Amino acid sequence: MRQRCELCEALGADSSRGHHPKLIGVAVGPRDVLLCADHALFALDSDVASVEELREVYEFVASVEPSADDPATAASVLRGAGHVSSVQRASRSVL
């Protein structure tokens, strides 16, 4: 049985970004979960207690994060202007 990223699965996304996506074990709350590399980095940057809470934070950040397809966003990324992580932005808006 092929294992999948637990956050991709919770989001209903396809985690097969390659023929053999590498999964990383990350402590999320009281248990270890298997996540793809992108979601593992996001989880390490987030202070959450469960995969459900991680999914909620991820969906919130995705809803407020500007699209990479937006020319203004792409230009600021190329310049490296004002880089603040998505998690930092999300935590500021919650506080």
N, CA, C and O atoms as a printed pandas DataFrame, in Angstrom:
     atom_number atom_name residue_name chain_id  residue_number  x_coord  y_coord  z_coord
0              1         N          MET        A               1    0.836   -1.182    0.000
1              2        CA          MET        A               1    0.000    0.000    0.000
2              3         C          MET        A               1    0.885    1.251    0.000
3              4         O          MET        A               1    1.794    1.369    0.821
4              5         N          ARG        A               2    0.623    2.168   -0.906
5              6        CA          ARG        A               2    1.395    3.391   -1.033
6              7         C          ARG        A               2    0.956    4.391    0.023
7              8         O          ARG        A               2   -0.237    4.627    0.215
8              9         N          GLN        A               3    1.923    4.969    0.700
9             10        CA          GLN        A               3    1.613    5.971    1.713
10            11         C          GLN        A               3    1.540    7.338    1.069
11            12         O          GLN        A               3    2.220    7.609    0.079
12            13         N          ARG        A               4    0.711    8.199    1.636
13            14        CA          ARG        A               4    0.532    9.564    1.140
14            15         C          ARG        A               4    0.775   10.557    2.258
15            16         O          ARG        A               4    0.709   10.218    3.440
16            17         N          CYS        A               5    1.054   11.775    1.868
17            18        CA          CYS        A               5    1.175   12.872    2.817
18            19         C          CYS        A               5   -0.179   13.026    3.518
19            20         O          CYS        A               5   -1.216   13.119    2.861
20            21         N          GLU        A               6   -0.162   13.052    4.851
21            22        CA          GLU        A               6   -1.424   13.121    5.593
22            23         C          GLU        A               6   -2.134   14.464    5.419
23            24         O          GLU        A               6   -3.363   14.519    5.470
24            25         N          LEU        A               7   -1.379   15.543    5.214
25            26        CA          LEU        A               7   -2.033   16.837    5.000
26            27         C          LEU        A               7   -2.615   16.904    3.592
27            28         O          LEU        A               7   -3.724   17.405    3.409
28            29         N          CYS        A               8   -1.879   16.403    2.587
29            30        CA          CYS        A               8   -2.428   16.342    1.224
30            31         C          CYS        A               8   -3.727   15.540    1.239
31            32         O          CYS        A               8   -4.717   15.922    0.616
32            33         N          GLU        A               9   -3.700   14.433    1.956
33            34        CA          GLU        A               9   -4.888   13.589    2.033
34            35         C          GLU        A               9   -6.042   14.325    2.715
35            36         O          GLU        A               9   -7.184   14.239    2.263
36            37         N          ALA        A              10   -5.750   15.045    3.797
37            38        CA          ALA        A              10   -6.791   15.794    4.514
38            39         C          ALA        A              10   -7.360   16.922    3.653
39            40         O          ALA        A              10   -8.531   17.280    3.782
40            41         N          LEU        A              11   -6.518   17.480    2.768
41            42        CA          LEU        A              11   -6.962   18.557    1.890
42            43         C          LEU        A              11   -7.615   18.032    0.623
43            44         O          LEU        A              11   -8.212   18.796   -0.137
44            45         N          GLY        A              12   -7.504   16.730    0.394
45            46        CA          GLY        A              12   -8.048   16.137   -0.820
46            47         C          GLY        A              12   -7.167   16.409   -2.031
47            48         O          GLY        A              12   -7.632   16.355   -3.169
48            49         N          ALA        A              13   -5.890   16.702   -1.782
49            50        CA          ALA        A              13   -4.949   17.011   -2.869
50            51         C          ALA        A              13   -4.154   15.760   -3.238
51            52         O          ALA        A              13   -4.058   14.809   -2.462
52            53         N          ASP        A              14   -3.589   15.788   -4.440
53            54        CA          ASP        A              14   -2.744   14.698   -4.901
54            55         C          ASP        A              14   -1.319   14.979   -4.465
55            56         O          ASP        A              14   -0.732   15.983   -4.870
56            57         N          SER        A              15   -0.757   14.104   -3.645
57            58        CA          SER        A              15    0.598   14.325   -3.133
58            59         C          SER        A              15    1.656   13.660   -3.993
59            60         O          SER        A              15    2.830   13.666   -3.622
60            61         N          SER        A              16    1.289   13.096   -5.113
61            62        CA          SER        A              16    2.274   12.414   -5.953
62            63         C          SER        A              16    2.950   13.420   -6.879
63            64         O          SER        A              16    2.636   13.497   -8.067
64            65         N          ARG        A              17    3.876   14.186   -6.323
65            66        CA          ARG        A              17    4.590   15.206   -7.095
66            67         C          ARG        A              17    5.719   14.598   -7.893
67            68         O          ARG        A              17    6.426   15.308   -8.608
68            69         N          GLY        A              18    5.892   13.347   -7.788
69            70        CA          GLY        A              18    6.891   12.604   -8.531
70            71         C          GLY        A              18    6.471   11.162   -8.491
71            72         O          GLY        A              18    5.427   10.831   -7.929
72            73         N          HIS        A              19    7.255   10.314   -9.068
73            74        CA          HIS        A              19    6.878    8.897   -9.043
74            75         C          HIS        A              19    6.959    8.319   -7.633
75            76         O          HIS        A              19    6.152    7.466   -7.264
76            77         N          HIS        A              20    7.925    8.779   -6.850
77            78        CA          HIS        A              20    8.109    8.285   -5.486
78            79         C          HIS        A              20    8.295    9.469   -4.542
79            80         O          HIS        A              20    9.419    9.780   -4.148
80            81         N          PRO        A              21    7.200   10.129   -4.181
81            82        CA          PRO        A              21    7.360   11.286   -3.301
82            83         C          PRO        A              21    7.935   10.847   -1.954
83            84         O          PRO        A              21    7.507    9.847   -1.377
84            85         N          LYS        A              22    8.896   11.601   -1.471
85            86        CA          LYS        A              22    9.501   11.281   -0.185
86            87         C          LYS        A              22    8.635   11.858    0.917
87            88         O          LYS        A              22    8.217   13.014    0.860
88            89         N          LEU        A              23    8.378   11.048    1.904
89            90        CA          LEU        A              23    7.584   11.479    3.046
90            91         C          LEU        A              23    8.506   11.636    4.245
91            92         O          LEU        A              23    9.461   10.878    4.416
92            93         N          ILE        A              24    8.208   12.621    5.062
93            94        CA          ILE        A              24    9.019   12.948    6.221
94            95         C          ILE        A              24    8.152   12.835    7.461
95            96         O          ILE        A              24    7.040   13.363    7.499
96            97         N          GLY        A              25    8.657   12.149    8.473
97            98        CA          GLY        A              25    7.939   12.041    9.740
98            99         C          GLY        A              25    8.137   13.303   10.564
99           100         O          GLY        A              25    9.271   13.691   10.846
100          101         N          VAL        A              26    7.042   13.944   10.950
101          102        CA          VAL        A              26    7.089   15.187   11.723
102          103         C          VAL        A              26    6.164   15.038   12.922
103          104         O          VAL        A              26    5.044   14.544   12.795
104          105         N          ALA        A              27    6.637   15.466   14.079
105          106        CA          ALA        A              27    5.796   15.450   15.277
106          107         C          ALA        A              27    4.784   16.583   15.180
107          108         O          ALA        A              27    5.149   17.758   15.130
108          109         N          VAL        A              28    3.516   16.215   15.156
109          110        CA          VAL        A              28    2.422   17.188   15.155
110          111         C          VAL        A              28    1.558   16.833   16.361
111          112         O          VAL        A              28    0.823   15.846   16.358
112          113         N          GLY        A              29    1.671   17.664   17.382
113          114        CA          GLY        A              29    0.965   17.342   18.612
114          115         C          GLY        A              29    1.551   16.087   19.235
115          116         O          GLY        A              29    2.771   15.941   19.308
116          117         N          PRO        A              30    0.701   15.190   19.679
117          118        CA          PRO        A              30    1.179   14.007   20.387
118          119         C          PRO        A              30    1.645   12.862   19.483
119          120         O          PRO        A              30    2.103   11.839   19.992
120          121         N          ARG        A              31    1.543   13.004   18.170
121          122        CA          ARG        A              31    1.932   11.882   17.300
122          123         C          ARG        A              31    2.764   12.341   16.117
123          124         O          ARG        A              31    2.796   13.523   15.776
124          125         N          ASP        A              32    3.436   11.383   15.499
125          126        CA          ASP        A              32    4.201   11.649   14.290
126          127         C          ASP        A              32    3.300   11.427   13.082
127          128         O          ASP        A              32    2.525   10.472   13.037
128          129         N          VAL        A              33    3.414   12.323   12.105
129          130        CA          VAL        A              33    2.644   12.191   10.866
130          131         C          VAL        A              33    3.614   12.176    9.698
131          132         O          VAL        A              33    4.706   12.739    9.784
132          133         N          LEU        A              34    3.220   11.536    8.612
133          134        CA          LEU        A              34    4.018   11.515    7.398
134          135         C          LEU        A              34    3.550   12.624    6.479
135          136         O          LEU        A              34    2.375   12.685    6.117
136          137         N          LEU        A              35    4.473   13.507    6.098
137          138        CA          LEU        A              35    4.140   14.653    5.262
138          139         C          LEU        A              35    5.116   14.753    4.101
139          140         O          LEU        A              35    6.268   14.332    4.208
140          141         N          CYS        A              36    4.642   15.321    2.977
141          142        CA          CYS        A              36    5.535   15.621    1.867
142          143         C          CYS        A              36    6.469   16.742    2.318
143          144         O          CYS        A              36    6.225   17.377    3.344
144          145         N          ALA        A              37    7.525   16.985    1.564
145          146        CA          ALA        A              37    8.540   17.962    1.975
146          147         C          ALA        A              37    7.950   19.356    2.212
147          148         O          ALA        A              37    8.269   19.997    3.213
148          149         N          ASP        A              38    7.091   19.832    1.299
149          150        CA          ASP        A              38    6.506   21.172    1.457
150          151         C          ASP        A              38    5.671   21.277    2.727
151          152         O          ASP        A              38    5.785   22.252    3.470
152          153         N          HIS        A              39    4.841   20.284    2.973
153          154        CA          HIS        A              39    3.978   20.325    4.150
154          155         C          HIS        A              39    4.767   20.069    5.425
155          156         O          HIS        A              39    4.385   20.556    6.489
156          157         N          ALA        A              40    5.864   19.311    5.343
157          158        CA          ALA        A              40    6.708   19.096    6.521
158          159         C          ALA        A              40    7.326   20.420    6.966
159          160         O          ALA        A              40    7.365   20.721    8.159
160          161         N          LEU        A              41    7.809   21.208    6.008
161          162        CA          LEU        A              41    8.373   22.521    6.345
162          163         C          LEU        A              41    7.309   23.431    6.956
163          164         O          LEU        A              41    7.572   24.141    7.927
164          165         N          PHE        A              42    6.119   23.406    6.384
165          166        CA          PHE        A              42    5.019   24.214    6.908
166          167         C          PHE        A              42    4.678   23.783    8.339
167          168         O          PHE        A              42    4.464   24.624    9.212
168          169         N          ALA        A              43    4.630   22.464    8.571
169          170        CA          ALA        A              43    4.294   21.946    9.904
170          171         C          ALA        A              43    5.358   22.331   10.926
171          172         O          ALA        A              43    5.032   22.660   12.066
172          173         N          LEU        A              44    6.623   22.292   10.525
173          174        CA          LEU        A              44    7.695   22.657   11.448
174          175         C          LEU        A              44    7.629   24.138   11.815
175          176         O          LEU        A              44    8.064   24.536   12.896
176          177         N          ASP        A              45    7.087   24.946   10.915
177          178        CA          ASP        A              45    6.961   26.385   11.143
178          179         C          ASP        A              45    5.690   26.744   11.917
179          180         O          ASP        A              45    5.536   27.874   12.379
180          181         N          SER        A              46    4.789   25.783   12.052
181          182        CA          SER        A              46    3.493   26.019   12.704
182          183         C          SER        A              46    3.495   25.376   14.083
183          184         O          SER        A              46    4.063   24.300   14.269
184          185         N          ASP        A              47    2.879   26.017   15.026
185          186        CA          ASP        A              47    2.753   25.455   16.370
186          187         C          ASP        A              47    1.332   24.942   16.523
187          188         O          ASP        A              47    0.461   25.640   17.042
188          189         N          VAL        A              48    1.102   23.707   16.063
189          190        CA          VAL        A              48   -0.241   23.140   16.089
190          191         C          VAL        A              48   -0.243   21.831   16.869
191          192         O          VAL        A              48    0.802   21.209   17.063
192          193         N          ALA        A              49   -1.422   21.423   17.312
193          194        CA          ALA        A              49   -1.543   20.240   18.155
194          195         C          ALA        A              49   -2.113   19.020   17.436
195          196         O          ALA        A              49   -2.163   17.933   18.012
196          197         N          SER        A              50   -2.550   19.189   16.168
197          198        CA          SER        A              50   -3.136   18.056   15.449
198          199         C          SER        A              50   -3.066   18.299   13.946
199          200         O          SER        A              50   -2.835   19.421   13.496
200          201         N          VAL        A              51   -3.266   17.239   13.180
201          202        CA          VAL        A              51   -3.303   17.367   11.731
202          203         C          VAL        A              51   -4.495   18.225   11.319
203          204         O          VAL        A              51   -4.399   18.997   10.366
204          205         N          GLU        A              52   -5.597   18.101   12.015
205          206        CA          GLU        A              52   -6.785   18.915   11.724
206          207         C          GLU        A              52   -6.472   20.398   11.908
207          208         O          GLU        A              52   -6.844   21.222   11.073
208          209         N          GLU        A              53   -5.794   20.735   12.993
209          210        CA          GLU        A              53   -5.420   22.129   13.234
210          211         C          GLU        A              53   -4.408   22.599   12.174
211          212         O          GLU        A              53   -4.472   23.743   11.724
212          213         N          LEU        A              54   -3.484   21.728   11.781
213          214        CA          LEU        A              54   -2.524   22.057   10.726
214          215         C          LEU        A              54   -3.261   22.337    9.417
215          216         O          LEU        A              54   -2.911   23.273    8.697
216          217         N          ARG        A              55   -4.265   21.542    9.110
217          218        CA          ARG        A              55   -5.061   21.749    7.893
218          219         C          ARG        A              55   -5.767   23.105    7.947
219          220         O          ARG        A              55   -5.800   23.831    6.953
220          221         N          GLU        A              56   -6.330   23.442    9.103
221          222        CA          GLU        A              56   -7.028   24.722    9.246
222          223         C          GLU        A              56   -6.081   25.902    9.056
223          224         O          GLU        A              56   -6.430   26.875    8.387
224          225         N          VAL        A              57   -4.882   25.823    9.642
225          226        CA          VAL        A              57   -3.896   26.895    9.481
226          227         C          VAL        A              57   -3.473   26.986    8.023
227          228         O          VAL        A              57   -3.367   28.082    7.474
228          229         N          TYR        A              58   -3.228   25.837    7.390
229          230        CA          TYR        A              58   -2.806   25.819    5.990
230          231         C          TYR        A              58   -3.880   26.442    5.098
231          232         O          TYR        A              58   -3.562   27.247    4.222
232          233         N          GLU        A              59   -5.139   26.084    5.309
233          234        CA          GLU        A              59   -6.226   26.648    4.510
234          235         C          GLU        A              59   -6.375   28.149    4.756
235          236         O          GLU        A              59   -6.648   28.903    3.822
236          237         N          PHE        A              60   -6.200   28.591    6.007
237          238        CA          PHE        A              60   -6.288   30.013    6.317
238          239         C          PHE        A              60   -5.182   30.786    5.604
239          240         O          PHE        A              60   -5.445   31.809    4.971
240          241         N          VAL        A              61   -3.957   30.303    5.706
241          242        CA          VAL        A              61   -2.828   30.972    5.064
242          243         C          VAL        A              61   -3.030   31.013    3.550
243          244         O          VAL        A              61   -2.754   32.030    2.914
244          245         N          ALA        A              62   -3.505   29.919    2.979
245          246        CA          ALA        A              62   -3.747   29.880    1.536
246          247         C          ALA        A              62   -4.817   30.886    1.137
247          248         O          ALA        A              62   -4.778   31.419    0.028
248          249         N          SER        A              63   -5.771   31.153    2.024
249          250        CA          SER        A              63   -6.848   32.089    1.690
250          251         C          SER        A              63   -6.398   33.549    1.757
251          252         O          SER        A              63   -6.991   34.403    1.098
252          253         N          VAL        A              64   -5.363   33.850    2.539
253          254        CA          VAL        A              64   -4.904   35.231    2.668
254          255         C          VAL        A              64   -3.598   35.489    1.928
255          256         O          VAL        A              64   -3.216   36.643    1.738
256          257         N          GLU        A              65   -2.918   34.449    1.516
257          258        CA          GLU        A              65   -1.643   34.574    0.806
258          259         C          GLU        A              65   -1.899   35.014   -0.626
259          260         O          GLU        A              65   -2.747   34.427   -1.299
260          261         N          PRO        A              66   -1.194   36.032   -1.114
261          262        CA          PRO        A              66   -1.379   36.444   -2.507
262          263         C          PRO        A              66   -0.905   35.339   -3.461
263          264         O          PRO        A              66   -0.003   34.566   -3.138
264          265         N          SER        A              67   -1.515   35.284   -4.609
265          266        CA          SER        A              67   -1.179   34.270   -5.601
266          267         C          SER        A              67    0.195   34.541   -6.196
267          268         O          SER        A              67    0.548   35.694   -6.446
268          269         N          ALA        A              68    0.977   33.480   -6.425
269          270        CA          ALA        A              68    2.280   33.612   -7.073
270          271         C          ALA        A              68    2.121   34.030   -8.531
271          272         O          ALA        A              68    3.078   34.499   -9.147
272          273         N          ASP        A              69    0.921   33.865   -9.089
273          274        CA          ASP        A              69    0.659   34.255  -10.475
274          275         C          ASP        A              69    0.437   35.755  -10.614
275          276         O          ASP        A              69    0.470   36.288  -11.724
276          277         N          ASP        A              70    0.209   36.440   -9.493
277          278        CA          ASP        A              70   -0.011   37.879   -9.507
278          279         C          ASP        A              70    1.306   38.581   -9.836
279          280         O          ASP        A              70    2.289   38.362   -9.128
280          281         N          PRO        A              71    1.372   39.419  -10.880
281          282        CA          PRO        A              71    2.633   40.070  -11.273
282          283         C          PRO        A              71    3.294   40.866  -10.145
283          284         O          PRO        A              71    4.520   40.857  -10.030
284          285         N          ALA        A              72    2.512   41.551   -9.317
285          286        CA          ALA        A              72    3.088   42.326   -8.216
286          287         C          ALA        A              72    3.759   41.405   -7.199
287          288         O          ALA        A              72    4.829   41.722   -6.679
288          289         N          THR        A              73    3.131   40.269   -6.918
289          290        CA          THR        A              73    3.708   39.312   -5.985
290          291         C          THR        A              73    4.980   38.718   -6.563
291          292         O          THR        A              73    5.987   38.613   -5.862
292          293         N          ALA        A              74    4.951   38.330   -7.822
293          294        CA          ALA        A              74    6.123   37.733   -8.466
294          295         C          ALA        A              74    7.292   38.709   -8.459
295          296         O          ALA        A              74    8.429   38.304   -8.220
296          297         N          ALA        A              75    7.031   39.988   -8.716
297          298        CA          ALA        A              75    8.095   40.986   -8.730
298          299         C          ALA        A              75    8.708   41.159   -7.344
299          300         O          ALA        A              75    9.928   41.269   -7.221
300          301         N          SER        A              76    7.880   41.184   -6.302
301          302        CA          SER        A              76    8.417   41.362   -4.952
302          303         C          SER        A              76    9.193   40.134   -4.506
303          304         O          SER        A              76   10.163   40.263   -3.759
304          305         N          VAL        A              77    8.792   38.946   -4.945
305          306        CA          VAL        A              77    9.530   37.724   -4.613
306          307         C          VAL        A              77   10.890   37.758   -5.279
307          308         O          VAL        A              77   11.895   37.402   -4.664
308          309         N          LEU        A              78   10.927   38.188   -6.547
309          310        CA          LEU        A              78   12.195   38.258   -7.256
310          311         C          LEU        A              78   13.142   39.257   -6.595
311          312         O          LEU        A              78   14.351   39.026   -6.555
312          313         N          ARG        A              79   12.614   40.355   -6.080
313          314        CA          ARG        A              79   13.437   41.348   -5.396
314          315         C          ARG        A              79   13.767   40.917   -3.971
315          316         O          ARG        A              79   14.707   41.436   -3.370
316          317         N          GLY        A              80   13.010   39.984   -3.434
317          318        CA          GLY        A              80   13.212   39.573   -2.051
318          319         C          GLY        A              80   12.692   40.601   -1.071
319          320         O          GLY        A              80   13.098   40.624    0.091
320          321         N          ALA        A              81   11.799   41.448   -1.537
321          322        CA          ALA        A              81   11.316   42.559   -0.719
322          323         C          ALA        A              81   10.382   42.081    0.374
323          324         O          ALA        A              81    9.424   41.350    0.125
324          325         N          GLY        A              82   10.680   42.508    1.585
325          326        CA          GLY        A              82    9.774   42.304    2.708
326          327         C          GLY        A              82    9.343   40.875    2.936
327          328         O          GLY        A              82    8.163   40.621    3.178
328          329         N          HIS        A              83   10.268   39.934    2.866
329          330        CA          HIS        A              83    9.879   38.534    3.040
330          331         C          HIS        A              83    9.483   38.258    4.482
331          332         O          HIS        A              83   10.289   38.395    5.402
332          333         N          VAL        A              84    8.246   37.873    4.657
333          334        CA          VAL        A              84    7.724   37.445    5.948
334          335         C          VAL        A              84    7.022   36.123    5.683
335          336         O          VAL        A              84    6.221   36.018    4.754
336          337         N          SER        A              85    7.319   35.116    6.493
337          338        CA          SER        A              85    6.722   33.809    6.237
338          339         C          SER        A              85    5.205   33.852    6.394
339          340         O          SER        A              85    4.663   34.702    7.101
340          341         N          SER        A              86    4.539   32.928    5.729
341          342        CA          SER        A              86    3.082   32.833    5.800
342          343         C          SER        A              86    2.614   32.617    7.226
343          344         O          SER        A              86    1.597   33.168    7.646
344          345         N          VAL        A              87    3.360   31.813    7.969
345          346        CA          VAL        A              87    2.979   31.520    9.352
346          347         C          VAL        A              87    3.109   32.785   10.207
347          348         O          VAL        A              87    2.270   33.034   11.072
348          349         N          GLN        A              88    4.170   33.593    9.968
349          350        CA          GLN        A              88    4.314   34.829   10.722
350          351         C          GLN        A              88    3.154   35.767   10.437
351          352         O          GLN        A              88    2.616   36.392   11.351
352          353         N          ARG        A              89    2.760   35.870    9.147
353          354        CA          ARG        A              89    1.638   36.726    8.782
354          355         C          ARG        A              89    0.361   36.232    9.439
355          356         O          ARG        A              89   -0.414   37.026    9.972
356          357         N          ALA        A              90    0.139   34.929    9.403
357          358        CA          ALA        A              90   -1.078   34.360    9.982
358          359         C          ALA        A              90   -1.116   34.589   11.492
359          360         O          ALA        A              90   -2.164   34.922   12.046
360          361         N          SER        A              91    0.025   34.410   12.155
361          362        CA          SER        A              91    0.024   34.581   13.603
362          363         C          SER        A              91   -0.202   36.035   13.992
363          364         O          SER        A              91   -0.822   36.311   15.019
364          365         N          ARG        A              92    0.293   36.967   13.185
365          366        CA          ARG        A              92    0.052   38.386   13.474
366          367         C          ARG        A              92   -1.425   38.733   13.343
367          368         O          ARG        A              92   -1.958   39.495   14.149
368          369         N          SER        A              93   -2.085   38.182   12.337
369          370        CA          SER        A              93   -3.488   38.531   12.142
370          371         C          SER        A              93   -4.389   37.892   13.188
371          372         O          SER        A              93   -5.482   38.390   13.459
372          373         N          VAL        A              94   -3.932   36.790   13.776
373          374        CA          VAL        A              94   -4.729   36.116   14.815
374          375         C          VAL        A              94   -4.580   36.847   16.141
375          376         O          VAL        A              94   -5.526   36.932   16.924
376          377         N          LEU        A              95   -3.377   37.377   16.389
377          378        CA          LEU        A              95   -3.113   38.066   17.655
378          379         C          LEU        A              95   -3.769   39.382   17.603
379          380         O          LEU        A              95   -3.688   40.151   18.562
